């Protein structure tokens, strides 16, 4: 427990002041991320409610699969630059504009190339997923959307280490409003785009969200149009490789499962599952943001990490104790807001997926701790095994028992993940994590001597 002094004595205010001074950056960054989550979650639910009410279940299935594919391609296209830049900019903020510019260009180009490859393969191997992406215009939209997605995902996370979460808040709020307005316009005015309304609205929202981010960054003297610093980006290449491995394996289950359901079962099942999966994913956004903030703060200053871990873990667990029963008991009426077909197919899957929240909390903390102490390969090996287990279990469960079987299998894997990593999280709570590894000095720049116990410098 954290001692806060004797009640009523002079030690209590001083102890609380010290606690706030130690946790201020973590709390402020987390608060900004939670504000982002609240806005995007609320408007995101409205977005999918509008889609469910105005489009057929199969159209929602095709659209959600296409959006998941877009996000999956953009995630791979980040090439780990988001996480590398988060820690780098937190420790060494100089020359941020040129480094960001190079990273955004790189992630955009990689995402565009991967999107082209996905279209070539998807039209042959997964025709249900690429059902509405067969013309040149639609393919071009998908490629442009992938480039924008990869670049903005890098921008969001990288800036946490430099400016906190305020820019991310405005960009994501603009994205949520713009995509909702675009979807409303498409379903009312251009019925011929029904099959692609969801995807087009998503791309329009992403493009418009860059505008406020660019303006806010320019006011803080960070210009995204600055000349790219390719040499500085290349120096981060080695760290980017391991982070790419880790980031991709963490995101694959979340983004690939809707595609998997549509491919193995049907677009109708895919649409129902996507709504349930989106609600379950929203539940894990708070732990995700808290542990992202934990990494950003811990990378800059690892002192007092045990206290920070206690704060984030308690917050996540208390949130789960309050939120999981609400979702379990309210699953049916919540899904009825989207339509009776969703409630009939996805109520039990949503209830089962919600129960996996606590395992996800422990997993998110484990990943953040590995990042802070530069055990990226260790985390990537675990994440790879977990990803393989999730996808294999989901496929076997879907083939054996439909959406119910798939949800049971996923719940079992999520609980197992939490049990496997719990000893490491417990060790962090006790202050027993290993020392950080000292980074190698870049070529041509001899490393500087550090005093014992000092945080390593890039």
Residue, then its C-alpha position, 0 to 999 in steps of 0.5 A: x500500500x502507498x503510505x500517505x501520512x497520518x490522517x489529520x497531520x502535517x504529513x498528509x498534505x505533504x505526502x499527497x503533494x509528493x504523490x501528485x508531483x510524481x504522478x502528474x505527467x502520468x495522470x495528465x497524459x492518461x486523462x487526455x487519452x481517456x478524453x479521446x477514448x470517451x469521444x471516439x467511443x461514443x461517436x464510434x458507437x453512433x457511427x456503427x449504429x447509423x450503419x446498422x440502421x441504414x445498411x443491411x447486415x451483410x453490408x455492415x459485414x463487408x464494410x467492417x471487414x474492409x475497415x479491419x483490413x485497412x487498419x490491419x494494413x496500416x498497422x503493419x505499415x507503421x513498421x514499429x515507428x510509432x513506439x520507437x518515436x514515442x520513447x525517443x521523443x520523450x527522452x530527446x525532443x530536439x529535431x522532432x519535426x524532421x524525424x516525424x516528417x520522415x517517419x510519416x512519409x515512410x509509414x505512408x509509403x509502406x502502408x500503400x504498398x501493403x494495401x496494393x498487395x492485399x488487393x491482389x491477394x484478397x480478390x483471389x483468396x478472400x473474395x468475401x473480404x474484397x467484395x466491394x473493392x474490385x474497381x480501379x476507383x475503389x482500389x485507389x481509395x483503399x490504397x490512399x486510405x491505408x497510407x493515411x491510416x499508417x501515417x496518422x497511427x504513427x503520429x498519434x502515438x509518437x506525439x505522446x512522448x513529445x506533447x502529451x495527448x492534446x493533439x491526439x485528442x483533437x485529431x481523433x475527435x475530428x476523425x470521429x465527427x467527420x466520418x459520422x457526417x460522411x457516412x450520413x451523407x453517403x447513405x442519404x445521397x449516394x445509394x449506389x455507394x452502399x457497399x462501400x459507404x463505411x469504408x469511404x466515410x472512414x477514409x474521409x474522416x481520416x483525411x480531415x482529421x489531419x487538418x487540426x493536428x497540423x495546425x496545432x503542431x504548427x502553433x507549437x513549432x512542430x511542422x509536419x512539412x519540415x524536411x525529413x531527417x532520413x539519417x536520424x530515422x535510419x539510426x532508429x531502424x534497429x529498434x524499429x525492427x523489434x518494435x514492428x514485430x511486437x506491435x504487429x503481433x499485438x494488433x493482428x488478433x483485434x483487426x484480423x478476427x472480423x476478417x476471419x469470421x466473414x471469411x469462415x462463416x458469412x458476411x451476416x455473421x461477420x457484421x454481428x460479430x464486429x459490433x460485439x467485438x467493437x464493444x468488447x474492444x472499447x472496454x480494453x481501451x482504458x487499460x491500453x491508454x493507461x499502459x501507453x501513458x505508463x510507457x511514455x512516462x516510464x521511458x522518460x523517467x523510470x524512477x518510482x515505477x512500482x507506484x505508477x504500476x499500482x496506480x494504473x493496475x488499480x484503476x484498470x481493475x476497479x474499472x473492470x469490476x464496475x464495467x464488466x457486469x454492466x456489459x454482461x447484464x446489458x448486452x442484449x438491450x445494448x445490441x438491440x440498439x443496432x437491430x434485433x438481428x445483432x441482439x439475436x446473434x451476438x448477445x452471448x458472444x459479447x457477454x463472453x468476450x467482456x469476461x476476458x477484460x481482466x486477462x487483457x489488463x494484465x497482458x497490457x501491463x506486461x507489454x508496457x513493462x517490457x517496453x520500459x525495460x527494453x525487453x522488446x524481443x521477450x514481449x514479441x515472442x510472447x505476443x506471437x505465441x498469444x496471437x497464434x493461439x487466439x487465431x487458431x482457437x477462434x478458427x477452431x471455435x468458429x468451425x465447431x460452434x459458430x459465434x458461440x464456439x469462437x467466443x468461448x475459445x477467445x475467452x479461454x485464451x485471454x484468461x490464459x494470457x493473463x495467468x502467464x504474465x501475472x508473475x511479471x506484473x506482480x514483480x513490478x508491483x514489488x519493485x523487482x523489475x530488472x535494470x534497463x539495458x544501456x543502448x549502444x552509441x550510434x556509429x561515429x558518436x562515442x557513448x557518454x559515461x553515466x553515473x551509476x543508477x542514472x537513466x540511460x540516454x539515447 
